[in-house]
Amino acid sequence: QLQLQESGPGLVKPSETLSLTCTVSGGSISSSSYYWGWIRQPPGKGLEWIGSIYYSGSTYYNPSLKSRVTISVDTSKNQFSLKLSSVTAADTAVYYCARQINWDLNFDYWGQGTLVTVSS
Amino acid sequence: QSVLTQPPSVSGAPGQRVTISCTGSSSNIGAGYDVHWYQQLPGTAPKLLIYGNSNRPSGVPDRFSGSKSGTSASLAITGLQAEDEADYYCQSYDSSLSGFNVFGTGTKVTVL
């Protein structure tokens, strides 16, 4: 059974960079055809797609966040990571990592999510 | 701001049928991109409920069904149960700008 687990600091200061890692177990991140994505959910609000990456390193991002987002993959560790720069309070959210069937299709496996609060 | 619009809430008594709409446009649902649905129970991660407009993953009860027509899609829950009380989100792909995945605004289902 595929499992995804987010990890990283739960508190980030304004203007700094948010960094999270998603560790995949029960399957290889290098499996062909799957993408790996990040989705966030501010408290009490809806879901927002941040971006996705293929194991080869190909990325695509939400245009509204593109200037601040970097997603990378480490196949040797079966992990992929998110960096979001210049954060503000508006970036406070639960961040989920998930497996995506293809770049324009559904997310079938999700991590449990991790709350990141932006505050000084 | 999402380009997929859902009603904020729907409600029904146990055993009833409820439907949730997901309204898009010619750059997403109307362009032929698939619609997927997720159920989010309180305090948990979203769970895939329907993929490819009308397909159920293994383990999802057949009380849940999806459909798509034109620039909209719908999720129907028949035989509503107390455990169905949750938030529901549609998801598709939008080809505007440089293209992006998009989630609907979300719908809270309340079982009366």
Boltz contact constraints between the chains, C-beta under 6 A:
constraints:
  - contact:
      token1: [A, 46]
      token2: [B, 105]
      max_distance: 6.0
  - contact:
      token1: [A, 46]
      token2: [B, 106]
      max_distance: 6.0
  - contact:
      token1: [A, 47]
      token2: [B, 89]
      max_distance: 6.0
  - contact:
      token1: [A, 47]
      token2: [B, 103]
      max_distance: 6.0
  - contact:
      token1: [A, 49]
      token2: [B, 101]
      max_distance: 6.0
  - contact:
      token1: [A, 62]
      token2: [B, 100]
      max_distance: 6.0
  - contact:
      token1: [A, 63]
      token2: [B, 97]
      max_distance: 6.0
  - contact:
      token1: [A, 63]
      token2: [B, 98]
      max_distance: 6.0
  - contact:
      token1: [A, 63]
      token2: [B, 100]
      max_distance: 6.0
  - contact:
      token1: [A, 96]
      token2: [B, 45]
      max_distance: 6.0
  - contact:
      token1: [A, 104]
      token2: [B, 93]
      max_distance: 6.0
  - contact:
      token1: [A, 106]
      token2: [B, 36]
      max_distance: 6.0
  - contact:
      token1: [A, 106]
      token2: [B, 51]
      max_distance: 6.0
  - contact:
      token1: [A, 108]
      token2: [B, 48]
      max_distance: 6.0
  - contact:
      token1: [A, 110]
      token2: [B, 45]
      max_distance: 6.0
  - contact:
      token1: [A, 110]
      token2: [B, 46]
      max_distance: 6.0
  - contact:
      token1: [A, 112]
      token2: [B, 45]
      max_distance: 6.0
  - contact:
      token1: [A, 113]
      token2: [B, 45]
      max_distance: 6.0
